[in-house]
Amino acid sequence: MGERGGSAGAAGPAGGGGGHRAPSPARGNGGSRRRRGGPPKPEHPSGHGDSAEEPAGDFRCHTVQESLLSSASGFSNYRGVLNWCVVMLVLCNARLFLENLIKYGILVDPIQVVSLFLKDPYSWPSPCLVIGANVFAVAGLELERRLAAGSLSERAGSALRCLNLLSILCFPAAVVLLLPSVTPVGAAFALGIHTVLFLKLFSFHDVNKWCRQRPQNAPKTPQKPPQGGEEARRANGDVAHREVEYPENLSYRNLYYFLLAPTLCYELNFPRSPRLRKRFLLRRLCEMLFFTQLQVGLIQQWMVPTIQNSMKPFRDMDYSRIIERLLKLAVPNHLIWLIFFYWFFHSCLNAGAELLRFGDRQFYRDWWNSESVTYFWQNWNIPVHKWCLRHFYKPMLRRGVGKRTAQAAVFLASAFFHEYLVSVPLRMFRLWAFMGMAAQIPLAWLVSRFLRGHYGNAAVWLSLILGQPVAVLMYVHDYYVLHCNNTG
Ligand SMILES: CC(C)(COP(=O)(O)OP(=O)(O)OC[C@H]1O[C@@H](n2cnc3c(N)ncnc32)[C@H](O)[C@@H]1OP(=O)(O)O)[C@@H](O)C(=O)NCCC(=O)NCCS
């Protein structure tokens, strides 16, 4: 586990532990090397560094030195404490796990998951909606082809583009609201796919418009070299492909490659990997399978009973019990969110990218080190952040909109989509998700104004750990009041 703290003080003859040890090849000169962040070795009063060379009869074993935990000691190696935290975390969770099993028995039921997507096995509205989304993609491509051929004016093209994009959001929402056979989970899945399509087609139209506006003799932007040096180049490759130029890119093949690729920002020529790494793909697919099961299991076994037990305190308006429930829910909710992050951003997106030999694998950056809320949003979901910057934030700045206003506009647009993805499937408009996202604007200001470094990082973690269960409980409570109250 952790490294041992350095020995303090030189041993006298009675100490017996200071015998000279020859440096082994594996340790290099590690026998006398100070451990990283370890305590400064005290100067021996005799002035001799090694106790083996003590003059006989020198019994002194004390020296002027600070206690390790005082800041003046310069000690900074708390690796062992980190290990202790991990051990405590495992033990606490093992206890929780056992308590949960004793209280509820085994609640995990993979078959029940199917019923979350399908109410009636003969009616498949959500998959039908997803298949139907192709109509909007094809309409977007045909529109661009006409614009490229000059048979449609830019003005008419813009109007049709807006109509097509609006339909992508409105049509599935109307179907979900009008068709009772669509389950909330199935609806959330279908609306998620439509939202992704909306963002992708928005980008597709923008880039094609930029190509039309670019002067004929404008110099071409060269492909960026892969980041991460030689190793990343070998792993992901920078194979030269024949570059597609506008309007050659307006083909089904090019469009569908983009629609399936793990990015929301369109390019005529994406960076490609030279080959499909089968072992890498297999690992990601196994992770996908394992983490899907784990998430479903944790939701059924841990989240659902905790949420169900939270309804009574809500009904009685018992505030201390509500807070206790909230804190109890925060643990499984956060664990599931972390697993979701790894499952989606690392396993799923990398598996998709590997299959398509899509070269740009930066789907997330080190958001866990965020010392400000702004840093978190810049780094946790790179595909969405890139889209926001390229198609919304920078165009607004170029039009002279102030930075603060542009940032607020991006967060409000993001809040709208969060609300759309929750309220429509639940058929219940409560604005909790909208407010959660919109609250990031004042929260970002507060954290950057008053907190720095570790405190800022702790504030970001706290907002993630506590913010989400608040929203979850609000929605579940309202859903329960609307749909289940009559039954008991
Ligand atoms: C709002 C948001 C886009 C701001 O991003 P940011 O990185 O803090 O913005 P910054 O002001 O630092 O500027 C970013 C870019 O704009 C450029 N920029 C700044 N001012 C500019 C100006 N006046 N004109 C043109 N470009 C400008 C910067 O150079 C920088 O470019 P770079 O990315 O190439 O380095 C970001 O917080 C965000 O994505 N928020 C929403 C995230 C979200 O909802 N995610 C959902 C996940 S589920």
The ligand as a MOL file (V3000), in Angstrom:
LIG
                    3D

  0  0  0     0  0            999 V3000
M  V30 BEGIN CTAB
M  V30 COUNTS 48 50 0 0 0
M  V30 BEGIN ATOM
M  V30 1 C -20.0990 28.6450 -22.3510 0
M  V30 2 C -18.8360 27.9330 -22.7500 0
M  V30 3 C -18.8810 27.5550 -24.2290 0
M  V30 4 C -17.6790 28.8760 -22.4750 0
M  V30 5 O -16.4840 28.2220 -22.7860 0
M  V30 6 P -15.0870 28.8260 -22.2950 0
M  V30 7 O -14.0380 27.8750 -22.7440 0
M  V30 8 O -15.1850 29.1270 -20.8460 0
M  V30 9 O -15.0170 30.1770 -23.0900 0
M  V30 10 P -13.8010 31.2150 -23.2130 0
M  V30 11 O -14.3490 32.5660 -23.0460 0
M  V30 12 O -12.6730 30.7770 -22.3440 0
M  V30 13 O -13.3500 31.1190 -24.7510 0
M  V30 14 C -13.3040 29.9430 -25.4520 0
M  V30 15 C -12.8080 30.1910 -26.8540 0
M  V30 16 O -13.4000 31.3660 -27.4080 0
M  V30 17 C -12.3750 32.2030 -27.9200 0
M  V30 18 N -12.7710 33.6010 -27.7700 0
M  V30 19 C -12.8460 34.3220 -26.6310 0
M  V30 20 N -13.2580 35.5740 -26.9100 0
M  V30 21 C -13.4460 35.6410 -28.2610 0
M  V30 22 C -13.8710 36.6510 -29.1500 0
M  V30 23 N -14.1940 37.8790 -28.7310 0
M  V30 24 N -13.9700 36.3480 -30.4700 0
M  V30 25 C -13.6650 35.1180 -30.9240 0
M  V30 26 N -13.2410 34.1130 -30.1200 0
M  V30 27 C -13.1440 34.3730 -28.8130 0
M  V30 28 C -11.1690 31.8980 -27.0720 0
M  V30 29 O -9.9780 32.2300 -27.7510 0
M  V30 30 C -11.2970 30.4090 -26.9140 0
M  V30 31 O -10.8520 29.7740 -28.1000 0
M  V30 32 P -10.1540 28.3270 -28.0780 0
M  V30 33 O -11.1840 27.3690 -27.5410 0
M  V30 34 O -9.8310 28.0730 -29.5130 0
M  V30 35 O -8.9740 28.4470 -27.1880 0
M  V30 36 C -18.6120 26.6340 -21.8940 0
M  V30 37 O -18.6700 26.9420 -20.5450 0
M  V30 38 C -19.6270 25.5620 -22.1890 0
M  V30 39 O -19.4180 24.7660 -23.0890 0
M  V30 40 N -20.7320 25.5210 -21.4350 0
M  V30 41 C -21.8550 24.6220 -21.6630 0
M  V30 42 C -21.4630 23.2290 -21.4130 0
M  V30 43 C -22.6460 22.3240 -21.4170 0
M  V30 44 O -23.7670 22.7120 -21.3390 0
M  V30 45 N -22.3960 21.0520 -21.4600 0
M  V30 46 C -23.4400 20.0970 -21.3970 0
M  V30 47 C -22.8670 18.8690 -20.9500 0
M  V30 48 S -24.0790 17.6730 -20.5540 0
M  V30 END ATOM
M  V30 BEGIN BOND
M  V30 1 1 1 2
M  V30 2 1 2 3
M  V30 3 1 2 4
M  V30 4 1 2 36
M  V30 5 1 4 5
M  V30 6 1 5 6
M  V30 7 2 6 7
M  V30 8 1 6 8
M  V30 9 1 6 9
M  V30 10 1 9 10
M  V30 11 2 10 11
M  V30 12 1 10 12
M  V30 13 1 10 13
M  V30 14 1 13 14
M  V30 15 1 14 15
M  V30 16 1 15 16
M  V30 17 1 15 30
M  V30 18 1 16 17
M  V30 19 1 17 18
M  V30 20 1 17 28
M  V30 21 1 18 19
M  V30 22 1 18 27
M  V30 23 2 19 20
M  V30 24 1 20 21
M  V30 25 1 21 22
M  V30 26 2 21 27
M  V30 27 1 22 23
M  V30 28 2 22 24
M  V30 29 1 24 25
M  V30 30 2 25 26
M  V30 31 1 26 27
M  V30 32 1 28 29
M  V30 33 1 28 30
M  V30 34 1 30 31
M  V30 35 1 31 32
M  V30 36 2 32 33
M  V30 37 1 32 34
M  V30 38 1 32 35
M  V30 39 1 36 37
M  V30 40 1 36 38
M  V30 41 2 38 39
M  V30 42 1 38 40
M  V30 43 1 40 41
M  V30 44 1 41 42
M  V30 45 1 42 43
M  V30 46 2 43 44
M  V30 47 1 43 45
M  V30 48 1 45 46
M  V30 49 1 46 47
M  V30 50 1 47 48
M  V30 END BOND
M  V30 END CTAB
M  END
